[in-house]
Amino acid sequence: MHDPATAASAVNAPHPTIRVRDLRKTFNVPVREGGLSAAARSLVRRETREIAAVAGISFEIAPGEVVGFLGPNGAGKTTSLKMLSGLLYPTSGEATVLGHVPSRRESAFLRRITMVMGNRNQLQWDLPALDSFELNRAVYRLEPAEFRRTRDEFIELLDLGELVKKPVRNLSLGERMKMEFVGALLHRPQVLFLDEPTLGLDVTMQKRIRSFVAEYNRRFGATVLLTSHYMADVQALCRRVIVIHHGRILFDGNLADLAVRFNATKTIGVTLKDAGSDGESPDLSVYGEIVPSDDDRILLMVPRAEAAEVTTRLLRDLPVADLTIEDPPIEDVIEQVFAEARDEREQPAEARSR
């Protein structure tokens, strides 16, 4: 039966900013054995083998969405971002960003995106950042007054002050990274590809970069695809995550749902008022698995379905001063996702097909 309300909502639904369909990238890598004879043979006939960096991924990202793109080293994250930004040509599959095919590298497309890579310097090393900003203004043909407003706004947001007048080589890593963000966003791109943007930065600088990205997203409605090994980045910025491993997507959904799907436990933190009458603490292992803790709390890992019942027993049986119930750290959940994928790959083919 035709539903006019549903049809109207479908018509009014925004088109995805990023659309990926079965995207693949395969590299032909030279291989040879060690030794002089093998080196001589490779001069006549070079042997290669195919490595699938990205093995058929599909997803869509809506306008203004901030999505975490997670995976271990070699999972295919950077390769995917390079294909979406037009730096690499895909082996097969389809991808569109803002309605453009990235590999065509049309000027109208390049003016609306940016890519920031941690520990990669794009500014002129021996010049003050202000000079590099002027170069970017010329490259993107930005109107001078609008350029200065944007530049000064970003300088204030990142608290750069007089640092913009110092040669880039004289700046600390964190200061350089903030300059990189200003230079990369002067043209106010609508899509940000951020590849480990806080890599190597101290905790304070990581927080400053995260706040800036969140504020840019809020002010300009930009779509952000973020890779990071720092879960604090992901938790602070992303409601949705895509987990990739060996070039394939393992999970695509809400960050909070990740723990529910891949970890069937809860962590109960217990602080007791007093030790037992003999000076010894009671044995809490009867309530759950005791896990190491860096503070005075006793941490118990219990099945998610039994958390309420175990909590009731603890409050009934013991002099509890404080009690918390938490999901496991997201780092542990991600590691479990990778471990399950690794175990599945190591199974014989006939076992996986059952």
C-alpha positions, 0 to 999 in steps of 0.5 A: 500500500502506498504511504504518502508520508513515507514517500514524502520523507524519502523525497526530502531525505538528504542525499548521502555526502559519501556513497561507497559501493563494493570499493576495492583496491589491489596492489601488485607487489614485487616478491623474490627470495633472498640471495644474489641468484634470486636478484639476478632472476628478478632482472629478467622476470619479476614476480609479483603477487596481489595484495587486497588492501581494500576488499569490497567495502560499502557504506554511506555517510550523511551530510554533517555526520562525523564517523570514526573509521577504525582498524589496526595498521594495514586494515585499509583505512588510509587506502580507503581515504586516499581513494575517497579523496582522489589520491588513489584510483580504485581497482573496482567498485564505485565511490562518490563524494558530494556527487563527484567521482573522486578519481576524476579530481575535478576542481569543483570537487577538490575545492570542497574537500580536504585531507589532514594526515597526522605527522605529515607536513604540508606547510612550507618548512622555512616560512611562517605559517602566515605565508603558507596561508597566503599561498593557499588563498591564491591556490583556492582563489579565495576572496581576500576579506573572506579569507582573512576572516576565516584565517583569524577565526581559526587562529583564535579558535586554536589559540595560535597568537604570534606563533603564526609568524614563526617559521614552521620548522621552529614550532612544536609538533602540536603547534605544527598540527594546529597550523596544518588544520588552519591551512587545510580548512581555509577554503571551508571544505564540506568534507574532511578526511582526517587520518590520525590527526592527533598522532604523537600529540600530548593529551592537552593538544589532542583535546584542543584538536578534537574541540576544533574539529567538533566546532568546525563541524557545528559551525559549517555542517561539514562531514567528517571521516576520521581514523584514529588509534586514540579512542578518546578522539572517537568517543569525543567526536563520533556517534557512529563507527565503521570498523574495518579489518583486512580490507573488509567492514566488520561493523558499521553502526552506533558506537554504543552498540559496538559494546553490546554486540561484541562484548557480553559483559559489564564491569562492576566497580566496588568500594567497601566501607571497611575490611572484614573483622579480621582485617582481611577483605572479603573474597569477591571472586564468588560474584564475578571475575576479578580484573586488575585495577589501578585504584582502590576499587575492586573490579568485577567482570560479569555477564551483561545479563547477570549484572543487575542480580550480582549488584543486588547481591553485593549491596545485600551481602557487603558494606558497600561504600560505592558501586558503579556499573560500566561497559568495558573500555571501547579499546577492549571491545575493538580488540575483541572485534579484531580477535574474532575476525582473526580467529574466523580467518584462521579457521579452515574454509569448510568450517567457515562455510557451515 
